Amino acid sequence: MAEIAESGGGGHDKGKKRAKKSSTRVDMTPMVDLAFLLLTFFVLTSTFSKPKVMSLAYPAKIDEPIDKNAPKLNNGITFLLSKDKIFYYTGEFYPADRPGKDGPTKLTETNFSASGLRKVLADLNSYVLLRKEGMVKKVKAKQMADTTYTRELEQLKGKPEALKVLVKTDDKALCKNFIDLIDEVKIAEIGVIAPVPMLPAELKLLETQLKK
Amino acid sequence: MPKIKIPKSSPSIDMTPMVDLAFLLVTFFMLAASFRPSEPVTVETASSISDKVIPENNIMVTLDTDGKVYFNLTNPEARKEALNNMASLYKVSFNEEQIEKFALMSTFGCTMKELPAYIDLPGDSRKEFKTEGIPLDSLDNQLKNWISYSQMAALNTGKTAYEEAKQKGLAPDADDFKPKFIIRADGKSVYKKAEKVIDVFRELNLNNLNFVTSSEFNPNNPN
């Protein structure tokens, strides 16, 4: 083969007889073929990203009726979900026949984009988010351990000043809508999320809103 | 004067680097690949920012676009135990071979009556099996029984695995050996259907549920 190139000049002893060297090269083509076949097979069949899971704790089912004297939820937001549509109101629900201080509850429509839902939640949960920002800065400046950070963030989420979220769905809402909403709620660092059934009065209000 | 030579280029190229690379890649893909058993249903889940990887030991309920319910339990030993319990409850008999086959199967979605016929089908034709999914209404709540028996079986096998790990001198975390409950709902399915499944879990006092999602960009910690 051509790889034993003849050197151009001297230093070549012509008198010595050389033993015939058999080429050290093996034909690798079949091996390469096989290697690439296997490569293609594994590339096409392997699945890399394992699916991720999002945990959500549901409230336990209890038979006893809810305590009427329980503290009122004053910094809660309730989302009413329908198919690809989302409405919310803050605080307590006042039906049309039993209006509160500011009249009956009105629903506000929003959307699943960053400027809609995410902004609403960030504004309402600013108590947690502002403190979280301060803690992040401390962690970055090495003034706080990240284990402390995780613990304190959990505590912060459970404080009475932190926003609580109730999620109510009608029978047209899709799983995607629900998961998107929970996702946004988690982005806004909200600790208390409760999916609860919708009241008939709320459903009525939602339906009139949807018709508009 | 040196002789002018026309350099003859060899028709064979040195393939060694290429082969090295090819084999490197083959090895990588071989080791990294995890094969998924074929599932009777394809589900497109919604996306979330969560980065929690799906737990190995799980009990999974799948909900497809039509609202059909499928069930899966990962641990083969626990599957056998759960199947035996379900068989005696619903008075459906399975032979040894069917039980062995069932232990290695993945997700299934059929009633107890249909199950023997479903197991006997070859893997590829299970997709075409006509079924209404696992019933979960109040009259015939097979899903609830599947979940409760599977949970018991998975706890039993988890307990033995925990003891074994302990004897080996490891310090196992008992929580890792408990089954996790997972709901894999198609993004396009109606939430009320998923709620029914969730209610079944909640009736059994299993309130910590996980939703399967595909991952998406997290605006909180971009890295």
Interface residues (C-beta under 8 A of the other chain):
Chain A: M1 A2 E3 G8 G9 R25 M28 T29 M31 V32 A35 F36 L38 L39 F42 V43 T45 S46 T47 F48 S49 K50 P51 K52 V53 M54 S55 L56 A57 Y58 P59 A60 K61 L81 A114 R118 T169 D171 K172 A173 L174 C175 K176 N177 F178 I179 D180 I182 D183 K186 I187 E189 P195
Chain B: P2 K8 S9 S10 S12 M15 T16 M18 V19 A22 F23 L25 V26 F29 M30 A32 A33 S34 F35 R36 T45 A46 S47 S48 I49 S50 D51 K52 V53 I54 P55 L63 K180 I182 R184 A185 D186 G187 K188 S189 V190 Y191 K192 A194 E195 I198 F201 R202 E203 N205 N207 N208 L209 N210 F211 V212 T213 S214 S215 E216 N218 P219 N220
